[in-house]
């Protein structure tokens, strides 16, 4: 088992602090978040998508980059991935990320996937993505990295089968799928093992987090929805013509809808031997505790499968 951490989930730790905490927890790999930092980020409270202290800015100098690589080296960690927020079709930006990945020794880079909100036809977006990924396949070969398509809600790759439509026919040594069951709670759920079997050699990386759904108990006026009890426990609805709204949110790894013991069993069954990367957004624990608990959970549950 190989454990990693995606630094989007560790916003309050500097590269040195993160590397030390990851090493102490028994985590071996780092997935560096890559995003331009806001101009006033140093005045902001650390946050996942704002002032994230372990984010590599794409405009980074060699001196600045050394802060990240040296921290990894000092603690015996491997920089396995660079995870930017690329736009589908942006080949120049994609190539720039491949070059940056090479500078830190990373062998995987997340690439762009079209979002989906109903304003454009899915088939048009699919063709754009396929054309882009065919070009990305060549760049990946040139730079010795694997491009990752992530299963992510609100995109045309929300499920394993939808992601497979993007990568099928491409070289799985150059283009693969980042499988994220936590994202699939929000959108894209399908049988875990079936999806893994479908992806086959394209199953390149796995992210570990969890999420869940709950009915919204009160409306804007503060009144409790008349069907709340039925939404929670079933039974005859008080107002059948008044549908209740549900909301999805992040949960701790052991307390969400993804049955991680089962997912690990399925991964083992299909022969997966890649990385498991934590991306916990639940804020249930402080960052160092979250890293330690994640490593303990993965190893305990994985070892129990023997």
Secondary structure, 3 states (H helix, E strand, C coil): CEEEEEHHHCCCCCHHHHHHHHHHHCCCEEEEEECCCCCCHHHCCECCCCECCCEECCCCCHHHHHHHHHHHHHCCCEEEEEECCCCCCCHHHHHHHHHHHHHHCCCEEECCCCECCCCCCHHHHHHHHHHHHHHHHHHHHHHCCEEEEECCCCECCCCHHHHHHHHCCCCCCCEEEEEECCHHHHCCCCCHHHHHHHHHHHEEEEEECEEEEEECCECCCCCECCCHHHHHHCCCCCCCCCCCCEEEEEECHHHCCCCHHHHHHHHHHCCCCCEEEECCCCCCCCHHHHHHHHHHHHHHHHHCCC
